[in-house]
Amino acid sequence: MQVKFCGFTQLSDVQTAVQLGVDAVGLVFYPPSPRAVTPKQAQSLSAAVPAFVSVVALVVNMTHDELLALANHVSFDIIQFHGDETPEQCQQLASAVNKRWIKALRIDAEQDTAASVRARIDSFAVMGASSILLDAYHPQKYGGTGARFDWSLIPQGSALPIVLAGGLAADNVAGTLDLPIYGVDVSGGIESAKGKKDAAKMRAFMKAVKRDRWQNETVTDGL
């Protein structure tokens, strides 16, 4: 199971996450978010991420020119489209900066079914997405709500590897290990305040997911 920690704003939190063995670090480039960072902040944070740990740039309805400017100022590996972008728009924008990409889909239990979710995933797979992220639907927000959706809507046999987000924390993430997903994405569940991570919560989350790695603990006891 792959683990992405998202919404970093502080260098020390990135360093802790990396030491704990996180697979990906997410930076938010959406100004209305309390976890948003500027390109200058982001470049400092991404510089602390070693090789083989991915830096993910989360964007919401970003324009072509804005994305070009971001890519010219910040080192990142993957784009996470988290807005209303169509499959075609995602493909065009990612191609413009020569980056791999994933798309976040907000799942609404009142409208979605496993079949409809699978169909939406298929549309992004055709356009070259590397993975799909499933998050809870909120009428006014694009993510980061801490809400959980009905996991029975996660389709079997997805055309893309699925990353699960929404309401995850150390006390419930173990329940995802048998789901048809490739990874988990957490932000609020490892925080002491929005944008400020809690080292103990990060450690507990990693222990709950990466059980094999933690059989012989080698991470600094102070974390």
N, C-alpha and C positions, 0 to 999 in steps of 0.2 A: 504494500500500500504506500503510495506516494503522499507526501505531506507538504502543503503550501501554507505558510503563514503570511497573512496579508495585512496591509495598512500600517506599515512602519513609518515612523517619523523621527526616531531617535537612533543614533549610531550604536549605542550600547545594546539596544534591543536586537538589532541585526546581528551583532557579534555573538550575543547569547544564543540566538536561534541557530546560527551556523554551528556553534559548538555543540549544540544539542542534536545536530544531524538533520535539520530540515532540508527538504529537497528543492524548495523554491521559496523565494522571497518576493512578495507583492508590494508594489508601490502604486499609490492612487494618484492619478492626475485628473481629478474632477473637483474643481474648486468648492462646490457646495458641501463636499464631504468634510467632516471634522478630521479625517485622516489624510487629507490631501497634502501633497508636498510640491514645492516648486522644482523646476529643473535643476537649480543650483543645489537644493537640499538633496534631491534624488541622486545626483552624481556623487555626492559625498557618501551617501548610503550604499550605492551600488559598488563603489570602490572597495567596500569592506567585505564584499561577497566573493569567495574564492572560486576557482575553476570547479566545474561539475556541479555547482549549485546555480539554478536558473534565477535570473531576475525577470520578473513579470511586470509589464507596464499596464495597469488597468486604466482604460479610457472609456469615456461615455460620450457618444455622438461627437467625437472630435473631427474637425475638418481635415482635409488633405494637407493644407499648409501648416496647421497646428501640429499634426503628426510628424511632418517633415522636420519642423523646428525642434520637436522633442527628440527625435532620433539623432539629430545633429548635436545635441547637447548632453544626452544621457545615454549611458551604456546599458542596454537591456537586451534580453534574448527573445522574449515572447510578448506578443500583444494580447491582452485580454479585453475583448470588446464587450462592454457591459451595458450598452445602451439599446437603442432601437435600430441598430445597424442591420441591414439586410445581408444575406449571404454574399450577394454581388458586391456590396459596399465593403464588406470585410475583406474580400479577396483583393479588391482594387487598392484599398488603403494599405494592406499588408505588403502587397507587391511593390508599392511605391517606395517602401523603406526596406524591402527585402528581409522581412521578418516572418517567422512562423507565428501562428495565431490560434487562439481559442475563442469561443463565443459563449457568453453566459446567457442562459435561458431562464426566465422567471416562471416558475410553475404555479399555476392557479388551480387548486383542487376543484373549484366550482366549474371550471371550463375544460381543463386538460384531462386526458386519459393517457394511459401508457402508450396507446397506439398513436395518439396525436403528438405526444412528445417524441416518439420514434420518428415520425414523419418530419418533424421540425429538425431533428438531428440529421436526418438524411439530406436535407436541403443544404446544410452547412458542410457536410462531408463531401458533397459533390463539388463544392467550391474550394476545397483544400484545407479545411480546418484540421488542426492537429489533435484537438480534443474538444469536448463540450463540457461546460460547467452548468450544473443545475442548482438553482437558488430559489428561495421562496418569493412569491409574487407580493408586491406591495403597490397600491395604486399611485402613490406619490414618490416612491423612492426606487432607485435602481439597484439597491443592495445594501449590505451592511446593517440590516435591521435586526439580526439575531433571531429571526423567526425561522421556524422549521416547517417544511411542507410534508405532505403525505408521501413517504418513501415507497409506498406500493406503486406509485406512478413512475418509478424508475424502470425503464424498459429493459427487458432481456434482449440479448442479441443486438445491441446498439452498433451502428455503423462506425461510431467513434468511441474512443475511451472516455468514460464519464468521470468527472470530478464532482464530488458532492460538497455543497456549501449550505449554510443556513442553520443557525442555532446549534452548531456543534461546540462541544466542550469536552474536557477530560472525562466527565462522568457519563457521557452518552456515546462517545465516538466508537467505543468497542462494539456497539450495536450495528456499526456500519460494515464490519469486517466480512460479513457474509452477503453483503449486497453486491449486485453486478456493477461495481464501480472500480475505477483505477486509482483514484486518489481522493483526498479530502482537503478542504480549504477552510481555514478558520481565521477570524479576525477578533470579533468581540469576545469570544470564549476564552481568549488568552490575554485579556487586558485588565488593567486596574482602572483605566479611564480610556476614552476613545483616543486612539493613536499612541497610547502608552502601554507597552506590554508588561506582563507580570511574569518574572522568571520562573516562579514556582508553577504557575499555570501552564507555561510553555513546556516545562519539564514533564509535568503530569500528563499533558496531552501526548507528547512523544512516547512516553512509557506505555500509554494505553494503545498506541498504534504500532509502534516498532518494538514489539515484545521481544523478539529474538535478539535484537541489538542490545537490549537492556538486561539480558541475563547476567552479563558480566559488566557492571557499570564502570565506565572509564571517564565519564564526564566529571568535571570538577565538582566537588561536593557543595561548593558555595552557590551553585546555580539552582 
